[in-house]
Amino acid sequence: MQQENLLTANIFELRLKWLVPFSACVFVAVLLLGSQKLLLRLPGPAAMITVFFLFFILICQTAGYLTDKLATAMRIAYPTFILWCYPMTVVSTITACAWLFLGLSNQILGRGFWNSWLGLTGQDTTSFFFACFASMLVAVTLQFASSLIHVFNWILEISRGNVQRFSSELMKNVKESPSSLGNALESLRYDGEQIRNNRVRATRLNRMALLCVFILSLAFFGWVVFFRPALILYYRAEIQLRTFLEPAAAYETLRHLTERFPNYRYLDSVTYRMAWILDRRLNEYDKAKESYVAFIERFGRTNVWSDEAIASLVRLSLDKLNNPDQALYWTSEYLTTSPEGIMAPHMYLYRIRAFKLKNQAEQAQSEIEAAQKLFASRKIQVINSEDRLIDLISFADAVQAEISADWR
């Protein structure tokens, strides 16, 4: 690795035969760690993962090319510049594209578009996009970690090469003409000054880049604090909620958000989350039911979170409140509004259970026959209490389980 020919590919491994399998392993590993391996078996998420994967490969190749062009234009052949310029370019591009992609798609296509297209609930859709973009950032981080080894090798190689070159030139000049020793020393001094100037130029640029990153970070945090304080409250509540230690505090934080920022853009997510906390964490089922109903009445039956809200209402009515009539009402509402929705097969299963609870065997059998005609060859999602996909089973097996279960 020669100093005058130092390229991004000399420090970061950008050859496709290495980059492609490495990135693929990172994507799969992040999905596995996030308990989302089943998404690879669904056509929509699998196709989207492939698109994101190819997008990441393109970003890496383009960032390497731009870094080389910038280093050449500024006459910097020093590894510290490449060491920060390439990963910062990739990370900045991924972050900007994620904001633009999610923001523009929500505005143009609607917030519920990706739920329908991917065939996932709102919670799984959110986790899916987070996992995809997180995979890219993890891959860049691992690239940076491995690049440090290349930089150390570069330093050792340059040091050995300079020593050997200086020694050979001095010995050659001494043997051929002792009087030319001064010229050789002058040449070596000039080369040393060039290396020092190159290092100083790279150091100045590195400091300038660090200052720019610091200023941009301050500007971003200032923007959040002064212009988007609702985000702070929302993610504070999420942190409190995910620790499983302070669900009541999380609920109060979200309630404070709704009171302080009644025009918050994602108030529907906040409202749904409050009902969810009452249901899944605080076990206040009557209040949870009222909150779900208020959510549906306020934001409609086609909201991005309406599938989970109606499904939760049905589950509460059957399992906690022993009210099969209410369960039948909400399943009818869902099937009328979204007959092809993600939770449609589940609604038929809920209706079978409700009719069995009411000892209406004929009605239950009628629902079984109707459901089998519609979803006989379809696999349905098994969703746990955290609203996360945990398995895929055939609808026929699910119906058989409902038939054989003793609900009384």
C-alpha contacts under 8 A as a table, 3 or more apart, distances in Angstrom:
res1	aa1	res2	aa2	distance
1	M	5	N	7.24
1	M	6	L	6.71
1	M	10	N	7.18
1	M	154	W	6.55
1	M	157	E	7.28
1	M	158	I	7.85
2	Q	5	N	5.34
2	Q	6	L	6.13
2	Q	158	I	7.17
3	Q	6	L	5.26
3	Q	77	A	6.04
3	Q	78	Y	7.22
3	Q	158	I	7.17
4	E	77	A	5.99
5	N	77	A	7.33
6	L	10	N	6.47
6	L	77	A	5.76
6	L	78	Y	7.30
6	L	79	P	7.62
7	L	10	N	5.25
7	L	11	I	7.19
7	L	68	D	6.00
7	L	82	I	7.98
8	T	11	I	5.45
8	T	12	F	5.82
8	T	64	G	5.67
8	T	65	Y	7.84
8	T	67	T	6.89
8	T	68	D	6.22
8	T	82	I	6.18
8	T	86	Y	7.47
9	A	12	F	5.03
9	A	13	E	5.56
9	A	14	L	5.62
9	A	15	R	7.62
9	A	64	G	7.14
10	N	13	E	7.09
10	N	150	H	7.34
11	I	79	P	7.66
11	I	82	I	7.81
11	I	83	L	7.58
11	I	147	S	5.22
11	I	148	L	7.82
11	I	150	H	5.29
11	I	151	V	6.39
12	F	143	Q	6.44
12	F	144	F	7.33
12	F	146	S	7.61
12	F	147	S	5.39
12	F	150	H	7.81
13	E	18	W	7.10
13	E	19	L	6.81
13	E	143	Q	7.45
13	E	147	S	7.81
14	L	18	W	7.09
14	L	19	L	5.67
14	L	60	C	7.28
14	L	61	Q	6.81
14	L	64	G	7.78
15	R	18	W	5.51
15	R	19	L	5.82
16	L	19	L	4.82
16	L	20	V	5.45
17	K	20	V	6.08
17	K	21	P	7.09
18	W	21	P	5.95
18	W	22	F	6.13
19	L	22	F	5.20
19	L	23	S	5.92
19	L	57	I	7.53
20	V	23	S	5.33
20	V	24	A	6.10
20	V	57	I	7.18
21	P	24	A	5.01
21	P	25	C	6.12
22	F	25	C	5.25
22	F	26	V	6.41
23	S	26	V	5.07
23	S	27	F	6.23
23	S	53	F	7.58
23	S	136	M	7.92
23	S	139	A	6.26
24	A	27	F	5.16
24	A	28	V	6.24
24	A	53	F	7.32
25	C	28	V	5.23
25	C	29	A	5.94
26	V	29	A	5.02
26	V	30	V	6.14
26	V	135	S	6.23
26	V	138	V	7.35
26	V	139	A	6.17
27	F	30	V	5.39
27	F	31	L	6.40
27	F	53	F	7.81
27	F	132	C	7.09
27	F	135	S	5.19
27	F	136	M	7.51
28	V	31	L	5.16
28	V	32	L	6.13
28	V	37	K	7.67
29	A	32	L	5.04
29	A	33	L	6.07
30	V	33	L	5.09
30	V	34	G	6.08
30	V	131	A	6.57
30	V	134	A	7.81
30	V	135	S	5.98
31	L	34	G	5.04
31	L	35	S	6.22
31	L	36	Q	4.92
31	L	37	K	5.62
31	L	131	A	6.45
32	L	35	S	5.03
32	L	36	Q	5.68
32	L	37	K	5.19
33	L	36	Q	7.54
34	G	37	K	7.99
34	G	131	A	7.45
35	S	38	L	7.95
35	S	390	I	7.76
36	Q	39	L	5.68
36	Q	40	L	7.90
36	Q	128	F	7.78
36	Q	389	L	7.58
36	Q	390	I	7.91
37	K	40	L	5.73
37	K	41	R	7.74
38	L	41	R	5.40
38	L	42	L	7.10
38	L	389	L	7.64
38	L	390	I	7.37
38	L	391	D	6.92
38	L	392	L	7.74
39	L	42	L	5.31
39	L	45	P	5.71
39	L	46	A	6.54
40	L	43	P	7.56
40	L	45	P	6.55
40	L	46	A	4.95
41	R	46	A	6.79
42	L	45	P	5.82
42	L	46	A	5.99
43	P	46	A	5.18
43	P	47	A	6.04
43	P	118	L	7.87
44	G	47	A	5.32
44	G	48	M	6.29
44	G	117	W	6.60
44	G	118	L	4.59
44	G	119	G	6.97
45	P	48	M	5.02
45	P	49	I	6.02
45	P	118	L	5.65
45	P	128	F	7.95
46	A	49	I	5.14
46	A	50	T	6.33
47	A	50	T	5.15
47	A	51	V	6.39
48	M	51	V	5.03
48	M	52	F	6.21
49	I	52	F	5.11
49	I	53	F	6.01
49	I	132	C	6.92
50	T	53	F	5.00
50	T	54	L	6.24
51	V	54	L	5.28
51	V	55	F	6.09
52	F	55	F	4.90
52	F	56	F	6.15
52	F	132	C	7.04
53	F	56	F	5.17
53	F	57	I	6.44
54	L	57	I	5.13
54	L	58	L	6.23
55	F	58	L	5.13
55	F	59	I	6.21
56	F	59	I	5.03
56	F	60	C	6.26
56	F	136	M	6.61
57	I	60	C	5.21
57	I	61	Q	6.33
58	L	61	Q	5.26
58	L	62	T	6.06
59	I	62	T	5.15
59	I	63	A	5.88
59	I	90	V	6.40
59	I	93	T	7.60
60	C	63	A	5.18
60	C	64	G	6.16
60	C	90	V	6.47
61	Q	64	G	5.23
61	Q	65	Y	6.35
62	T	65	Y	5.10
62	T	66	L	6.18
63	A	66	L	5.14
63	A	67	T	6.02
63	A	86	Y	5.95
63	A	89	T	6.08
63	A	90	V	6.18
64	G	67	T	5.17
64	G	68	D	6.28
64	G	86	Y	6.19
65	Y	68	D	5.26
65	Y	69	K	6.29
66	L	69	K	5.07
66	L	70	L	6.08
67	T	70	L	5.13
67	T	71	A	6.08
67	T	82	I	6.78
67	T	85	C	6.47
67	T	86	Y	6.02
68	D	71	A	5.14
68	D	72	T	6.12
69	K	72	T	5.16
69	K	73	A	6.09
70	L	73	A	5.09
70	L	74	M	6.16
71	A	74	M	5.25
71	A	75	R	5.82
71	A	76	I	5.02
71	A	77	A	6.68
71	A	81	F	7.76
71	A	82	I	7.78
72	T	75	R	4.88
72	T	76	I	6.32
72	T	77	A	7.60
73	A	76	I	7.92
75	R	198	N	7.75
76	I	81	F	7.64
76	I	198	N	6.19
76	I	201	R	7.21
76	I	202	A	6.22
77	A	198	N	7.18
78	Y	81	F	6.14
78	Y	82	I	7.31
78	Y	198	N	7.25
78	Y	199	R	6.78
78	Y	202	A	6.66
79	P	82	I	5.25
79	P	83	L	5.87
79	P	151	V	6.60
80	T	83	L	4.85
80	T	84	W	6.60
80	T	202	A	7.32
80	T	206	N	7.58
81	F	84	W	5.74
81	F	85	C	5.88
81	F	202	A	6.24
81	F	205	L	7.65
81	F	206	N	6.39
82	I	85	C	5.03
82	I	86	Y	5.78
83	L	86	Y	6.43
83	L	87	P	7.20
83	L	144	F	7.47
83	L	147	S	7.51
84	W	87	P	5.73
84	W	88	M	5.93
85	C	88	M	5.30
85	C	89	T	5.98
86	Y	89	T	5.18
86	Y	90	V	6.32
87	P	90	V	5.07
87	P	91	V	5.99
87	P	140	V	6.41
87	P	141	T	7.92
87	P	144	F	7.01
88	M	91	V	5.11
88	M	92	S	5.83
89	T	92	S	5.26
89	T	93	T	6.06
90	V	93	T	5.19
90	V	94	I	6.13
90	V	140	V	7.52
91	V	94	I	5.16
91	V	95	T	6.08
91	V	137	L	6.65
91	V	140	V	7.54
92	S	95	T	5.18
92	S	96	A	6.04
93	T	96	A	5.21
93	T	97	C	5.94
94	I	97	C	5.19
94	I	98	A	5.98
94	I	133	F	7.37
94	I	136	M	7.65
94	I	137	L	7.94
95	T	98	A	5.16
95	T	99	W	6.35
96	A	99	W	5.30
96	A	100	L	6.17
97	C	100	L	5.04
97	C	101	F	5.71
98	A	101	F	5.14
98	A	102	L	6.02
98	A	133	F	7.30
99	W	102	L	5.49
99	W	103	G	5.73
100	L	103	G	5.17
100	L	104	L	5.67
100	L	105	S	8.00
101	F	104	L	5.54
101	F	105	S	5.85
102	L	105	S	5.29
102	L	106	N	6.03
103	G	106	N	5.32
103	G	107	Q	6.35
104	L	107	Q	5.10
104	L	108	I	5.90
104	L	109	L	8.00
105	S	108	I	5.18
105	S	109	L	5.28
105	S	110	G	6.80
105	S	111	R	7.68
106	N	109	L	5.55
106	N	110	G	4.60
106	N	111	R	4.60
106	N	112	G	7.86
106	N	113	F	7.68
107	Q	110	G	5.54
107	Q	111	R	7.24
109	L	112	G	8.00
109	L	113	F	5.95
110	G	113	F	5.51
111	R	114	W	7.11
111	R	304	V	6.12
112	G	115	N	5.34
112	G	116	S	6.50
112	G	302	T	7.99
112	G	303	N	6.81
112	G	304	V	4.63
113	F	116	S	5.39
113	F	117	W	6.09
114	W	117	W	4.94
114	W	118	L	5.68
114	W	119	G	7.90
114	W	125	T	7.17
115	N	118	L	5.46
115	N	119	G	5.69
115	N	120	L	5.18
115	N	121	T	5.95
115	N	122	G	6.08
115	N	125	T	6.08
115	N	304	V	7.39
116	S	119	G	5.01
116	S	120	L	6.83
116	S	341	G	7.63
116	S	342	I	7.44
118	L	125	T	7.54
119	G	342	I	6.18
120	L	123	Q	7.98
120	L	124	D	5.85
120	L	125	T	5.80
120	L	342	I	6.81
121	T	124	D	5.30
121	T	125	T	6.06
121	T	305	W	7.86
121	T	307	D	7.25
121	T	308	E	7.07
121	T	342	I	7.18
121	T	387	D	7.70
122	G	125	T	5.09
122	G	126	T	6.20
122	G	304	V	6.35
122	G	305	W	5.93
122	G	308	E	7.60
123	Q	126	T	5.26
123	Q	127	S	6.26
123	Q	387	D	6.40
123	Q	388	R	6.76
124	D	127	S	5.02
124	D	128	F	5.87
124	D	387	D	7.50
124	D	388	R	5.91
124	D	389	L	6.93
125	T	128	F	5.00
125	T	129	F	6.41
126	T	129	F	5.56
126	T	130	F	6.26
127	S	130	F	5.05
127	S	131	A	6.03
128	F	131	A	5.17
128	F	132	C	6.30
129	F	132	C	5.12
129	F	133	F	6.34
130	F	133	F	5.50
130	F	134	A	5.88
131	A	134	A	4.98
131	A	135	S	5.96
132	C	135	S	5.19
132	C	136	M	6.77
133	F	136	M	5.25
133	F	137	L	6.58
134	A	137	L	5.11
134	A	138	V	6.10
135	S	138	V	5.10
135	S	139	A	6.13
136	M	139	A	5.13
136	M	140	V	6.36
137	L	140	V	5.15
137	L	141	T	6.20
138	V	141	T	5.02
138	V	142	L	6.26
139	A	142	L	5.20
139	A	143	Q	6.18
140	V	143	Q	4.91
140	V	144	F	6.17
141	T	144	F	5.08
141	T	145	A	6.29
142	L	145	A	4.99
142	L	146	S	6.25
143	Q	146	S	5.26
143	Q	147	S	6.08
144	F	147	S	4.98
144	F	148	L	6.68
145	A	148	L	5.65
145	A	149	I	7.66
146	S	149	I	5.63
146	S	150	H	7.10
147	S	150	H	5.03
147	S	151	V	6.28
148	L	151	V	5.01
148	L	152	F	6.30
149	I	152	F	5.22
149	I	153	N	6.27
150	H	153	N	5.06
150	H	154	W	6.08
151	V	154	W	4.90
151	V	155	I	6.24
152	F	155	I	5.13
152	F	156	L	6.30
153	N	156	L	5.16
153	N	157	E	6.01
154	W	157	E	5.06
154	W	158	I	5.98
155	I	158	I	5.24
155	I	159	S	6.08
156	L	159	S	5.13
156	L	160	R	6.15
157	E	160	R	5.22
157	E	161	G	5.92
158	I	161	G	5.00
158	I	162	N	5.99
159	S	162	N	5.29
159	S	163	V	6.24
160	R	163	V	5.24
160	R	164	Q	6.15
161	G	164	Q	5.21
161	G	165	R	6.02
162	N	165	R	5.07
162	N	166	F	5.94
163	V	166	F	5.24
163	V	167	S	6.04
164	Q	167	S	5.15
164	Q	168	S	6.02
165	R	168	S	5.21
165	R	169	E	6.10
166	F	169	E	5.31
166	F	170	L	6.13
166	F	188	L	7.08
167	S	170	L	5.24
167	S	171	M	6.10
168	S	171	M	5.22
168	S	172	K	5.97
169	E	172	K	5.08
169	E	173	N	6.15
169	E	184	A	7.06
170	L	173	N	5.29
170	L	174	V	6.09
170	L	181	L	6.87
170	L	184	A	6.55
170	L	185	L	7.70
171	M	174	V	5.13
171	M	175	K	6.11
172	K	175	K	5.32
172	K	176	E	6.12
173	N	176	E	5.20
173	N	177	S	5.57
173	N	178	P	6.38
173	N	180	S	6.05
173	N	181	L	5.77
173	N	184	A	6.97
174	V	177	S	5.50
174	V	178	P	4.52
174	V	179	S	7.79
174	V	180	S	7.30
174	V	181	L	6.05
175	K	178	P	6.62
177	S	180	S	5.53
177	S	181	L	7.36
178	P	181	L	5.57
179	S	182	G	6.84
180	S	183	N	5.23
180	S	184	A	6.41
181	L	184	A	5.07
181	L	185	L	6.20
182	G	185	L	5.09
182	G	186	E	6.10
183	N	186	E	4.98
183	N	187	S	6.15
184	A	187	S	5.05
184	A	188	L	6.19
185	L	188	L	5.03
185	L	189	R	6.04
186	E	189	R	4.99
186	E	190	Y	6.20
187	S	190	Y	5.08
187	S	191	D	6.29
188	L	191	D	5.05
188	L	192	G	6.17
189	R	192	G	5.02
189	R	193	E	6.25
190	Y	193	E	5.08
190	Y	194	Q	6.30
191	D	194	Q	5.08
191	D	195	I	6.31
192	G	195	I	5.12
192	G	196	R	6.15
193	E	196	R	4.95
193	E	197	N	5.98
194	Q	197	N	5.09
194	Q	198	N	6.07
195	I	198	N	5.07
195	I	199	R	6.18
196	R	199	R	5.02
196	R	200	V	6.15
197	N	200	V	5.02
197	N	201	R	6.08
198	N	201	R	5.15
198	N	202	A	6.17
199	R	202	A	5.11
199	R	203	T	6.05
200	V	203	T	4.98
200	V	204	R	6.18
201	R	204	R	5.26
201	R	205	L	6.30
202	A	205	L	5.13
202	A	206	N	6.05
203	T	206	N	5.00
203	T	207	R	6.17
204	R	207	R	5.18
204	R	208	M	6.14
205	L	208	M	5.01
205	L	209	A	6.06
206	N	209	A	5.09
206	N	210	L	6.11
207	R	210	L	5.00
207	R	211	L	6.13
208	M	211	L	5.08
208	M	212	C	6.23
209	A	212	C	5.04
209	A	213	V	6.20
210	L	213	V	5.12
210	L	214	F	6.14
211	L	214	F	5.04
211	L	215	I	6.15
212	C	215	I	5.10
212	C	216	L	6.04
213	V	216	L	5.12
213	V	217	S	6.02
214	F	217	S	5.11
214	F	218	L	6.24
215	I	218	L	5.11
215	I	219	A	6.12
216	L	219	A	4.95
216	L	220	F	6.07
217	S	220	F	5.07
217	S	221	F	6.18
218	L	221	F	5.22
218	L	222	G	5.92
219	A	222	G	5.04
219	A	223	W	6.03
220	F	223	W	5.05
220	F	224	V	6.29
221	F	224	V	5.07
221	F	225	V	6.09
222	G	225	V	5.10
222	G	226	F	5.96
222	G	227	F	7.88
223	W	226	F	5.45
223	W	227	F	5.29
223	W	228	R	6.68
224	V	227	F	5.48
224	V	228	R	4.49
224	V	229	P	5.94
224	V	231	L	7.32
224	V	232	I	7.65
225	V	228	R	5.92
225	V	229	P	5.11
225	V	232	I	7.59
226	F	229	P	6.24
228	R	231	L	5.73
228	R	232	I	7.50
229	P	232	I	5.28
229	P	233	L	6.75
230	A	233	L	5.18
230	A	234	Y	6.16
230	A	257	L	6.42
230	A	261	F	6.93
230	A	264	Y	7.23
231	L	234	Y	5.05
231	L	235	Y	6.15
232	I	235	Y	5.47
232	I	236	R	5.93
233	L	236	R	5.03
233	L	237	A	6.21
233	L	253	T	6.46
233	L	254	L	7.06
233	L	257	L	6.43
234	Y	237	A	5.22
234	Y	238	E	6.35
234	Y	253	T	7.55
234	Y	254	L	6.51
234	Y	257	L	7.35
234	Y	270	V	7.57
235	Y	238	E	4.77
235	Y	239	I	6.12
236	R	239	I	5.20
236	R	240	Q	6.28
236	R	250	A	7.64
236	R	253	T	7.66
237	A	240	Q	5.02
237	A	241	L	5.99
237	A	249	A	7.49
237	A	250	A	4.37
237	A	251	Y	7.21
237	A	253	T	5.76
237	A	254	L	6.42
238	E	241	L	4.94
238	E	242	R	6.03
238	E	250	A	6.96
239	I	242	R	5.25
239	I	243	T	6.39
240	Q	243	T	5.57
240	Q	244	F	7.17
240	Q	245	L	7.02
240	Q	246	E	5.44
240	Q	247	P	6.54
240	Q	249	A	7.00
240	Q	250	A	5.44
241	L	244	F	5.60
241	L	245	L	7.20
241	L	246	E	6.16
241	L	247	P	5.18
241	L	250	A	5.66
242	R	245	L	7.97
243	T	246	E	7.05
244	F	247	P	6.46
246	E	249	A	5.19
246	E	250	A	6.23
247	P	250	A	4.93
247	P	251	Y	6.17
247	P	277	I	6.74
247	P	281	R	6.22
247	P	282	L	7.00
248	A	251	Y	5.07
248	A	252	E	6.29
248	A	282	L	7.17
249	A	252	E	5.09
249	A	253	T	6.12
250	A	253	T	5.05
250	A	254	L	6.30
251	Y	254	L	5.22
251	Y	255	R	6.14
251	Y	274	M	5.78
251	Y	277	I	6.65
251	Y	278	L	7.95
252	E	255	R	4.92
252	E	256	H	6.04
253	T	256	H	5.09
253	T	257	L	6.27
254	L	257	L	4.88
254	L	258	T	6.36
254	L	270	V	6.38
254	L	271	T	7.94
254	L	274	M	6.73
255	R	258	T	5.20
255	R	259	E	6.36
255	R	274	M	7.49
256	H	259	E	5.15
256	H	260	R	6.00
257	L	260	R	5.22
257	L	261	F	5.66
257	L	262	P	7.65
258	T	261	F	5.35
258	T	262	P	5.14
258	T	264	Y	7.64
258	T	267	L	7.04
258	T	270	V	7.52
258	T	271	T	7.86
259	E	262	P	5.77
261	F	264	Y	5.40
262	P	267	L	7.40
263	N	267	L	7.19
264	Y	267	L	5.26
266	Y	269	S	5.48
266	Y	270	V	6.70
267	L	270	V	4.99
267	L	271	T	6.07
268	D	271	T	5.08
268	D	272	Y	6.09
268	D	295	F	7.52
268	D	299	F	6.85
268	D	305	W	7.88
269	S	272	Y	5.20
269	S	273	R	6.02
269	S	305	W	7.28
270	V	273	R	5.07
270	V	274	M	6.29
271	T	274	M	5.22
271	T	275	A	6.55
271	T	291	S	8.00
271	T	295	F	6.60
272	Y	275	A	5.21
272	Y	276	W	6.13
272	Y	291	S	7.90
272	Y	292	Y	7.08
272	Y	295	F	6.54
272	Y	305	W	7.11
272	Y	309	A	7.27
273	R	276	W	4.86
273	R	277	I	6.16
274	M	277	I	5.19
274	M	278	L	6.44
274	M	291	S	7.77
275	A	278	L	5.20
275	A	279	D	6.26
275	A	287	K	7.88
275	A	288	A	5.13
275	A	289	K	7.71
275	A	291	S	5.16
275	A	292	Y	5.87
276	W	279	D	5.03
276	W	280	R	5.84
276	W	281	R	7.69
276	W	288	A	7.08
277	I	280	R	5.34
277	I	281	R	5.04
277	I	282	L	6.24
278	L	281	R	5.95
278	L	282	L	4.89
278	L	283	N	5.86
278	L	284	E	5.31
278	L	285	Y	6.83
278	L	287	K	6.83
278	L	288	A	5.12
279	D	282	L	6.27
279	D	283	N	5.18
279	D	284	E	5.95
279	D	285	Y	5.57
279	D	288	A	5.14
279	D	289	K	7.91
280	R	283	N	5.97
280	R	385	S	7.32
280	R	386	E	7.89
284	E	287	K	5.62
284	E	288	A	6.06
285	Y	288	A	4.84
285	Y	289	K	6.06
285	Y	316	L	7.06
285	Y	320	K	7.11
285	Y	321	L	7.63
286	D	289	K	5.17
286	D	290	E	6.39
286	D	321	L	7.92
287	K	290	E	5.09
287	K	291	S	6.11
288	A	291	S	5.00
288	A	292	Y	6.13
289	K	292	Y	5.17
289	K	293	V	6.20
289	K	313	L	6.17
289	K	316	L	7.26
290	E	293	V	5.17
290	E	294	A	6.09
291	S	294	A	5.03
291	S	295	F	6.05
292	Y	295	F	5.00
292	Y	296	I	6.29
292	Y	309	A	5.86
292	Y	310	I	7.50
292	Y	312	S	7.91
292	Y	313	L	6.71
293	V	296	I	5.21
293	V	297	E	6.15
293	V	313	L	7.84
294	A	297	E	5.11
294	A	298	R	6.02
295	F	298	R	5.19
295	F	299	F	5.91
295	F	300	G	7.64
295	F	309	A	7.90
296	I	299	F	5.36
296	I	300	G	4.93
296	I	301	R	5.91
296	I	306	S	6.70
296	I	309	A	7.42
296	I	310	I	7.93
297	E	300	G	5.61
297	E	301	R	7.89
299	F	302	T	7.93
299	F	303	N	6.18
300	G	303	N	5.86
300	G	306	S	7.36
301	R	306	S	5.48
301	R	307	D	7.89
301	R	334	Y	7.63
301	R	337	T	7.02
302	T	306	S	6.04
302	T	337	T	7.65
303	N	306	S	5.03
303	N	307	D	7.96
304	V	307	D	7.38
305	W	308	E	5.64
305	W	309	A	6.23
306	S	309	A	4.89
306	S	310	I	6.00
307	D	310	I	5.51
307	D	311	A	6.09
307	D	334	Y	7.93
307	D	341	G	7.87
307	D	342	I	7.48
307	D	343	M	6.56
308	E	311	A	5.08
308	E	312	S	5.95
308	E	387	D	7.70
309	A	312	S	5.13
309	A	313	L	6.25
310	I	313	L	4.96
310	I	314	V	6.25
310	I	330	W	6.55
310	I	331	T	7.70
310	I	334	Y	7.11
311	A	314	V	5.16
311	A	315	R	6.17
311	A	343	M	7.36
311	A	347	M	7.63
312	S	315	R	5.03
312	S	316	L	6.02
313	L	316	L	5.16
313	L	317	S	6.12
313	L	327	A	7.27
313	L	330	W	7.33
314	V	317	S	5.12
314	V	318	L	6.29
314	V	326	Q	7.28
314	V	327	A	4.57
314	V	328	L	7.75
314	V	330	W	6.34
314	V	331	T	6.94
314	V	350	Y	7.37
315	R	318	L	5.24
315	R	319	D	5.77
315	R	320	K	7.55
315	R	327	A	7.45
315	R	350	Y	7.90
316	L	319	D	5.39
316	L	320	K	4.99
316	L	321	L	5.98
317	S	320	K	6.05
317	S	321	L	4.86
317	S	322	N	5.64
317	S	323	N	4.89
317	S	324	P	6.21
317	S	326	Q	6.18
317	S	327	A	5.45
318	L	321	L	6.22
318	L	322	N	5.04
318	L	323	N	5.77
318	L	324	P	5.63
318	L	327	A	6.38
318	L	354	A	6.97
319	D	322	N	6.12
323	N	326	Q	5.65
323	N	327	A	6.64
324	P	327	A	4.84
324	P	328	L	6.15
324	P	354	A	4.92
324	P	355	F	7.44
324	P	357	L	6.84
324	P	358	K	7.10
325	D	328	L	5.14
325	D	329	Y	6.25
325	D	354	A	7.48
326	Q	329	Y	4.98
326	Q	330	W	6.30
327	A	330	W	5.37
327	A	331	T	6.15
327	A	350	Y	7.51
327	A	351	R	7.37
327	A	354	A	6.80
328	L	331	T	5.17
328	L	332	S	6.10
328	L	350	Y	7.94
328	L	351	R	5.98
328	L	354	A	6.71
329	Y	332	S	5.23
329	Y	333	E	6.27
330	W	333	E	4.88
330	W	334	Y	6.16
331	T	334	Y	5.09
331	T	335	L	6.13
331	T	347	M	5.47
331	T	348	Y	7.63
331	T	350	Y	7.51
331	T	351	R	6.93
332	S	335	L	5.19
332	S	336	T	6.00
333	E	336	T	5.23
333	E	337	T	6.23
334	Y	337	T	5.19
334	Y	338	S	5.67
334	Y	339	P	7.19
334	Y	344	A	7.54
334	Y	347	M	7.76
335	L	338	S	5.18
335	L	339	P	4.46
335	L	340	E	7.83
335	L	341	G	7.94
335	L	344	A	6.37
335	L	347	M	7.46
336	T	339	P	5.97
338	S	341	G	4.88
338	S	344	A	7.26
339	P	344	A	6.08
340	E	344	A	6.08
341	G	344	A	5.17
342	I	345	P	7.59
343	M	346	H	5.15
343	M	347	M	6.24
344	A	347	M	5.10
344	A	348	Y	6.72
345	P	348	Y	5.37
345	P	349	L	6.60
345	P	371	A	7.33
345	P	375	F	7.01
345	P	380	I	7.01
345	P	395	F	7.62
346	H	349	L	5.05
346	H	350	Y	6.19
346	H	380	I	7.89
347	M	350	Y	4.94
347	M	351	R	6.14
348	Y	351	R	4.98
348	Y	352	I	6.27
348	Y	367	E	6.74
348	Y	368	I	7.72
348	Y	371	A	6.24
349	L	352	I	5.12
349	L	353	R	6.37
349	L	398	A	7.81
349	L	399	V	6.83
349	L	402	E	7.09
350	Y	353	R	5.09
350	Y	354	A	6.11
351	R	354	A	4.94
351	R	355	F	6.16
351	R	364	A	7.41
351	R	367	E	7.13
352	I	355	F	5.36
352	I	356	K	6.28
352	I	363	Q	7.95
352	I	364	A	4.88
352	I	365	Q	7.66
352	I	367	E	6.11
352	I	368	I	6.77
352	I	402	E	7.37
353	R	356	K	5.10
353	R	357	L	6.22
353	R	364	A	7.57
353	R	402	E	6.96
353	R	407	W	7.53
354	A	357	L	5.04
354	A	358	K	6.39
355	F	358	K	5.00
355	F	359	N	6.17
355	F	360	Q	5.17
355	F	361	A	6.80
355	F	363	Q	6.36
355	F	364	A	5.25
356	K	359	N	4.84
356	K	360	Q	5.77
356	K	361	A	6.14
356	K	364	A	6.27
356	K	407	W	7.32
357	L	360	Q	7.65
357	L	407	W	6.84
357	L	408	R	6.95
360	Q	363	Q	5.53
360	Q	364	A	6.30
361	A	364	A	5.00
361	A	365	Q	6.12
362	E	365	Q	5.09
362	E	366	S	6.18
363	Q	366	S	4.98
363	Q	367	E	6.28
364	A	367	E	5.15
364	A	368	I	6.26
365	Q	368	I	4.96
365	Q	369	E	6.29
366	S	369	E	5.26
366	S	370	A	6.24
367	E	370	A	5.09
367	E	371	A	5.97
368	I	371	A	5.18
368	I	372	Q	6.11
368	I	399	V	7.22
369	E	372	Q	5.20
369	E	373	K	6.35
370	A	373	K	5.33
370	A	374	L	6.52
371	A	374	L	5.19
371	A	375	F	5.95
371	A	376	A	7.41
372	Q	375	F	5.37
372	Q	376	A	4.65
372	Q	395	F	7.89
372	Q	396	A	7.19
373	K	376	A	5.85
375	F	378	R	5.10
375	F	395	F	6.37
376	A	395	F	6.17
376	A	396	A	5.99
377	S	394	S	7.18
377	S	395	F	7.03
377	S	396	A	7.57
378	R	394	S	5.98
378	R	395	F	5.78
379	K	392	L	6.15
379	K	393	I	5.30
379	K	394	S	4.18
379	K	395	F	5.47
380	I	392	L	5.67
380	I	393	I	5.64
380	I	394	S	6.09
380	I	395	F	5.94
381	Q	389	L	6.38
381	Q	390	I	7.59
381	Q	391	D	6.05
381	Q	392	L	4.83
381	Q	393	I	6.70
382	V	389	L	5.88
382	V	390	I	5.78
382	V	391	D	5.00
382	V	392	L	5.86
382	V	393	I	7.20
383	I	386	E	7.73
383	I	387	D	5.56
383	I	388	R	5.25
383	I	389	L	4.61
383	I	390	I	5.82
383	I	391	D	7.32
384	N	387	D	5.37
384	N	388	R	5.55
384	N	389	L	6.63
384	N	390	I	6.57
385	S	388	R	7.38
393	I	397	D	6.90
393	I	398	A	7.16
394	S	397	D	5.40
394	S	398	A	6.57
395	F	398	A	4.97
395	F	399	V	6.17
396	A	399	V	5.17
396	A	400	Q	6.16
397	D	400	Q	5.03
397	D	401	A	6.18
398	A	401	A	5.10
398	A	402	E	6.40
399	V	402	E	5.06
399	V	403	I	6.20
400	Q	403	I	5.02
400	Q	404	S	6.14
401	A	404	S	5.30
401	A	405	A	5.94
402	E	405	A	5.26
